[in-house]
Amino acid sequence: MNRFIGCILIILLIVSSTAFATVTRVTTMGNVGQIIKDRSNVGTYPQVIVEYSDMMGVEINGAGVLTAASAWYSGIGPGKLGLTFSTGTLANSYAPAIDSTGRNYTVYHQKIGLIYGLDIGEMLLGVQLNMFGNSHERDFKAVPQATPPVVKDKSVESVSGFGLRFGATLMENIEAYFNFQNVSWKHEGADGKMLTEPNGNMVIGFGGRYWFEMRDNCTLVPYFNFTMSSEGAKDAADNEIKNFKNTINLGVGRNSFIAENAMVVTDIGIQLQPFKTEVSVPGLPTVESRTAFTSLPYFRIGLEAELTSWMDIRLGAHKDWQKKSTENNLGDNEYWSWANTTLFLGAGFHFKNLDIDAAINPRFLTSGPFILSGTSNALTFGISMIYTWGE
């Protein structure tokens, strides 16, 4: 048995050597990124980049696909610069597909991701920029005598997204952020006339958290987030569709060191997500439907404990009590309620300046690799690796 576990760890280290850092850590502790200090917080609070050392990291998902790479550098002016290279895509329900040489792109890839943080003494400031987009334009002349005939085509599909996030830390224990995202496109047919156009596609959000140290080994972290978003499109016949969604998240977490090298985190909160859709057709009444999702409440709990100087173990659980209601102005109504439970197992490995985090598949630990059990179970659901230097 000990040899088997040893083999697992060796395989894990070999696989991990191809792999970003700490998203995996907060996930395997029960998705507790809101209430613990971690490098992954930079995605929400860009100013905290200055609290961490320079680094390069990569991230791999459970399918073995490299999904992100990041690098943070000091010495670029008075602050710290972060670069992100991600396979993440811009989400929009109505933007046109990008047709290029027979390929149909319905995702819009990241073009650039930049973060810059600055420590001005009494305050930390940060800004994050993300740009997305694909495009395809044609300008074919009509040549009837050609074989086969060439048809005039001046079609355009071009989609772009722009996101900006600002963050600030006040008095060392108050962190806040504001973000804005806009999506636009140009969609014209072969005759050069508009097929669809955007009708209010944007996201605005803000939030914050407060670190209240109750005693040396215990910290409370109340937090809130609010996001307002809209998506919509209008076609050449003046048909319109528009979605509106608000997300409100309130909670409080607690970090407790139950031993010198063991931390327990707990989190309880509520999430409200009202959603409205309007469909307008010329000459007909507007159809309006409303959907509301609620997590009332949700619970998260996680443990991180040091087993040796080079290995940590992590456990986590996430429970949601959820409800959903749907109704429209035609008198149709539906209601659901259910509960979701998600369990996590993870490990962290530390070798000087190299940190490796893994979300472990429990089935692999019990059944082993395919050659022994005849079942195909991946060793991990996700791997992160980060190399740090400097302070």
C-alpha positions in Angstrom: 0.0 0.0 0.0 2.8 2.4 0.9 4.5 1.7 -2.4 1.3 2.3 -4.2 0.8 5.7 -2.6 4.4 6.5 -3.3 3.9 5.7 -7.0 0.9 8.0 -7.0 2.9 10.9 -5.6 5.8 10.3 -8.1 3.3 10.3 -11.0 1.7 13.4 -9.7 5.0 15.3 -9.6 5.8 14.2 -13.2 2.4 15.3 -14.5 2.6 18.6 -12.5 5.9 19.6 -14.1 3.9 20.6 -17.2 1.4 22.7 -15.2 -0.4 28.1 -12.5 -0.7 28.4 -9.0 -3.3 28.8 -6.5 -6.7 28.7 -8.2 -6.5 24.9 -7.4 -5.7 25.6 -3.8 -8.8 27.7 -3.0 -11.0 25.3 -5.1 -9.9 22.2 -3.2 -10.6 24.0 0.1 -14.3 24.4 -0.9 -14.1 27.4 -3.3 -13.2 29.8 -0.5 -11.3 32.4 -2.5 -13.5 35.1 -1.0 -12.2 34.6 2.5 -8.6 33.6 2.4 -5.4 35.4 1.3 -4.2 33.9 -1.9 -2.5 34.8 -5.2 -5.8 33.9 -7.1 -7.4 37.0 -5.4 -5.5 39.1 -8.0 -8.3 38.3 -10.5 -10.8 40.1 -8.3 -8.7 42.6 -6.4 -5.9 43.6 -8.9 -4.1 45.8 -6.3 -3.0 42.8 -4.2 -0.5 41.8 -6.8 2.0 44.0 -5.0 1.7 41.8 -1.9 3.3 38.8 -3.6 6.7 38.0 -5.0 7.5 37.9 -8.7 6.5 34.7 -10.4 5.7 32.7 -13.5 2.9 30.1 -13.4 0.7 27.9 -15.5 -2.6 26.1 -15.0 -3.9 22.8 -16.4 -7.5 21.6 -16.3 -8.8 18.1 -15.7 -8.7 17.3 -19.4 -5.0 17.9 -19.5 -5.3 21.2 -21.4 -3.1 24.1 -20.6 -5.6 26.9 -19.9 -3.5 29.9 -18.5 -0.1 31.2 -18.0 0.9 34.3 -16.0 4.0 36.3 -15.1 4.4 39.0 -12.5 7.4 41.4 -12.6 8.7 44.1 -10.2 10.8 47.0 -11.5 8.4 48.0 -14.3 8.0 51.6 -13.1 7.2 52.1 -9.4 4.7 49.1 -9.2 4.3 45.5 -10.3 3.2 44.4 -13.7 1.2 41.2 -14.4 0.7 39.5 -17.8 -1.9 36.8 -18.4 -2.2 34.5 -21.4 -5.5 32.6 -21.2 -7.6 30.3 -23.3 -10.6 31.8 -21.6 -13.2 33.3 -23.9 -15.7 36.1 -23.9 -19.2 35.0 -23.1 -22.1 36.5 -25.0 -25.4 34.8 -26.1 -26.1 36.9 -29.2 -22.8 37.9 -30.8 -22.4 36.5 -34.3 -20.3 33.4 -35.1 -17.1 34.2 -36.9 -16.9 32.2 -40.1 -13.4 31.8 -41.4 -12.4 29.4 -44.2 -15.1 26.9 -43.3 -14.6 27.2 -39.6 -17.3 28.5 -37.4 -16.0 30.4 -34.3 -18.6 31.0 -31.6 -16.0 31.9 -29.0 -14.0 35.1 -28.8 -10.6 34.6 -27.5 -8.5 36.8 -25.1 -6.2 39.2 -27.0 -4.4 40.7 -24.0 -4.5 40.6 -20.2 -2.6 43.2 -18.2 -2.5 43.9 -14.4 -0.7 46.7 -12.7 -0.4 47.3 -9.0 1.0 50.2 -7.0 1.8 50.7 -3.3 1.5 54.3 -2.4 2.1 53.9 1.3 -1.3 54.2 2.9 -3.1 52.6 0.0 -2.7 49.8 -2.6 -4.1 50.6 -6.1 -4.5 48.3 -9.0 -6.0 48.1 -12.5 -6.7 45.2 -14.8 -7.3 45.3 -18.6 -8.7 42.5 -20.7 -9.5 42.5 -24.4 -11.2 39.8 -26.5 -12.2 39.4 -30.1 -12.3 37.7 -33.5 -13.2 39.0 -36.9 -13.6 38.0 -40.5 -14.4 40.4 -43.4 -14.8 39.5 -47.1 -14.7 41.7 -50.2 -15.4 39.4 -53.2 -16.3 40.9 -56.6 -19.0 39.4 -58.7 -17.5 37.5 -61.7 -20.3 35.7 -63.5 -18.1 34.2 -66.2 -15.9 32.5 -63.8 -16.1 28.7 -63.3 -17.7 28.3 -60.9 -19.3 31.8 -60.8 -17.9 34.1 -58.1 -20.7 35.8 -56.1 -20.3 39.2 -54.7 -19.7 39.1 -51.0 -19.1 42.0 -48.6 -20.0 40.2 -45.4 -18.6 41.1 -42.0 -18.5 39.3 -38.7 -16.4 41.2 -36.1 -16.8 40.8 -32.3 -14.8 42.7 -29.7 -14.9 42.8 -25.9 -13.2 45.2 -23.5 -13.0 44.8 -19.7 -11.5 47.1 -17.1 -11.2 46.5 -13.3 -10.0 48.8 -10.6 -9.1 47.8 -7.1 -8.0 49.5 -3.8 -6.9 48.5 -0.4 -7.5 50.9 2.5 -6.1 50.8 6.0 -4.6 47.4 5.2 -7.8 45.5 5.9 -10.5 46.9 3.6 -10.3 45.7 0.0 -12.7 46.9 -2.8 -13.0 46.6 -6.6 -15.1 48.0 -9.5 -15.3 46.4 -12.9 -16.8 47.2 -16.3 -17.1 45.1 -19.5 -18.5 46.0 -22.8 -19.2 43.8 -25.9 -19.8 45.1 -29.4 -19.9 43.7 -32.9 -20.5 44.3 -36.6 -22.5 41.8 -38.5 -23.3 42.4 -42.1 -24.5 40.1 -44.9 -23.1 39.5 -48.4 -24.9 42.6 -49.6 -23.2 44.7 -47.0 -26.4 45.3 -45.0 -26.8 44.9 -41.3 -28.0 41.4 -40.1 -27.8 42.0 -36.3 -26.4 44.7 -34.1 -25.7 44.8 -30.3 -28.5 46.1 -28.0 -26.9 46.9 -24.7 -24.2 44.3 -23.9 -22.3 45.3 -20.8 -21.4 44.3 -17.2 -20.9 46.5 -14.2 -19.8 45.2 -10.8 -18.4 46.1 -7.5 -17.6 44.5 -4.2 -15.4 44.3 -1.2 -14.3 42.5 1.9 -13.1 43.4 5.4 -10.4 41.5 7.4 -11.3 41.7 11.1 -8.8 40.0 13.3 -10.6 38.7 16.4 -7.5 37.2 17.9 -4.1 36.0 16.7 -5.4 32.7 15.3 -8.9 33.8 14.1 -10.0 36.3 11.5 -13.6 37.1 10.3 -14.1 38.2 6.7 -17.4 39.7 5.8 -17.8 40.4 2.0 -20.3 41.4 -0.6 -20.4 41.5 -4.4 -22.9 43.0 -6.8 -23.0 42.6 -10.6 -25.4 44.0 -13.1 -25.3 42.7 -16.7 -27.3 42.9 -19.9 -27.2 41.2 -23.2 -29.2 41.9 -26.3 -29.5 42.0 -30.1 -31.6 43.6 -32.8 -32.0 42.3 -36.3 -32.8 44.0 -39.7 -36.5 43.4 -39.2 -36.5 45.3 -35.8 -36.9 42.1 -33.8 -35.3 42.6 -30.4 -34.2 40.4 -27.5 -32.7 41.6 -24.3 -31.6 39.9 -21.1 -31.0 41.6 -17.7 -29.3 39.9 -14.8 -28.3 41.1 -11.3 -26.2 39.0 -8.9 -26.1 39.9 -5.2 -23.7 38.0 -3.0 -23.4 38.5 0.8 -21.5 36.4 3.2 -19.1 36.1 6.1 -16.1 33.8 6.5 -13.8 32.7 9.3 -10.2 31.6 9.2 -9.0 29.7 12.2 -5.6 28.2 12.9 -6.4 25.1 14.9 -2.7 24.3 15.1 0.5 25.9 14.1 0.4 24.4 10.6 -3.4 23.7 10.2 -6.1 26.1 9.1 -9.9 25.6 9.0 -12.0 28.0 7.0 -15.8 28.3 7.1 -18.1 30.5 5.0 -21.8 31.1 5.0 -23.7 33.4 2.7 -26.6 34.1 0.3 -26.8 34.7 -3.4 -29.7 36.3 -5.2 -29.8 36.3 -9.0 -32.9 37.8 -10.7 -33.0 37.4 -14.5 -35.4 39.1 -16.9 -35.8 38.5 -20.7 -37.7 40.7 -23.1 -38.6 39.7 -26.6 -40.1 42.3 -29.0 -41.5 41.7 -32.4 -43.0 44.6 -34.4 -46.8 44.6 -34.3 -47.0 42.1 -31.3 -47.0 42.7 -27.5 -43.6 42.3 -25.8 -43.2 39.0 -24.1 -41.4 39.4 -20.8 -40.2 36.5 -18.6 -38.6 36.5 -15.2 -36.4 33.9 -13.6 -34.9 34.1 -10.1 -32.1 31.8 -8.7 -31.4 31.9 -5.0 -28.8 30.2 -2.8 -30.3 30.6 0.6 -28.0 29.9 2.2 -24.8 28.3 1.0 -22.1 26.8 3.2 -18.4 26.2 2.6 -15.8 24.6 4.8 -12.2 23.8 4.1 -9.0 22.5 5.8 -5.4 23.0 4.9 -2.8 21.2 7.0 1.0 20.7 6.6 1.9 17.1 6.6 5.7 17.6 6.0 7.8 20.6 5.0 7.2 19.8 1.4 3.5 18.6 1.4 0.1 20.0 2.4 -3.2 18.2 2.4 -6.5 20.0 1.6 -10.1 19.0 2.1 -13.2 21.1 1.2 -17.0 21.0 0.9 -19.6 23.3 -0.6 -23.3 23.0 0.0 -26.0 25.1 -1.7 -29.7 25.3 -0.8 -31.1 26.5 -4.1 -34.4 27.7 -5.5 -35.6 28.7 -8.9 -38.7 30.4 -10.1 -39.8 31.3 -13.6 -42.8 33.3 -14.7 -43.9 35.4 -17.7 -46.6 38.0 -18.6 -48.6 35.2 -20.3 -49.4 33.6 -16.9 -47.0 30.7 -17.0 -45.2 29.9 -13.7 -42.7 27.2 -12.5 -40.9 26.7 -9.2 -38.0 24.3 -8.2 -35.9 23.8 -5.1 -33.0 21.5 -4.6 -29.6 21.1 -2.8 -26.2 20.7 -4.3 -23.2 19.2 -2.4 -19.6 19.3 -3.8 -16.7 17.7 -2.1 -13.0 18.3 -2.8 -9.6 16.7 -2.1 -6.3 18.3 -2.9 -2.6 18.5 -2.1 0.2 21.0 -2.3 3.9 20.3 -2.9 6.7 22.7 -2.2 10.2 22.5 -3.5 12.2 25.6 -2.7 10.7 28.3 -5.1 8.4 25.8 -6.8 4.8 25.3 -5.6 2.5 22.6 -7.2 -1.2 22.3 -6.3 -3.4 19.5 -7.4 -7.1 18.7 -7.2 -7.1 15.0 -6.6 -9.6 12.5 -8.0 -10.5 10.2 -5.0 -11.4 7.4 -7.4 -7.9 7.2 -8.6 -6.6 6.7 -5.1 -9.0 3.7 -4.5 -8.8 2.0 -7.9 -5.4 3.0 -9.2 -4.4 3.4 -12.9 -6.1 1.6 -15.8 -3.3 -1.0 -16.0 -4.2 -2.2 -12.5 -8.0 -1.7 -12.3 -9.3 -1.6 -15.8 -11.1 1.7 -15.1 -10.2 5.0 -16.7 -9.9 7.5 -13.8 -7.8 10.7 -14.1 -5.3 11.3 -11.3 -6.3 14.9 -11.0 -9.1 17.3 -11.8 -6.7 20.2 -12.2 -3.1 21.2 -11.6 -1.4 24.5 -10.9 2.3 25.2 -10.8 4.1 28.4 -9.9 7.8 29.5 -9.6 8.6 32.5 -7.5 11.7 34.7 -7.1 12.7 38.0 -5.5 11.1 39.0 -2.2 
